[in-house]
């Protein structure tokens, strides 16, 4: 499933208030500023901090 690009442009990270980018391969919205990945379930972005996955640190 994908997210409508117009809809995606309106979404921001609930922590950093910065735009999110789509990782279509993993079906997640990524917040680079907060280093979190928010899941997309059944086409609906779940922008809850409790549901977010921390991004691995890059070496």
Rosetta blueprint (number, residue, H / E / L):
1 X L
2 X L
3 X L
4 X L
5 X H
6 X H
7 X H
8 X H
9 X L
10 X L
11 X L
12 X E
13 X L
14 X L
15 X L
16 X L
17 X L
18 X L
19 X E
20 X L
21 X E
22 X E
23 X E
24 X L
25 X L
26 X L
27 X L
28 X E
29 X E
30 X E
31 X E
32 X L
33 X L
34 X L
35 X L
36 X E
37 X E
38 X E
39 X E
40 X E
41 X E
42 X L
43 X L
44 X E
45 X E
46 X L
47 X L
48 X L
49 X H
50 X H
51 X H
52 X L
53 X E
54 X E
55 X L
56 X L
57 X L
58 X L
59 X L
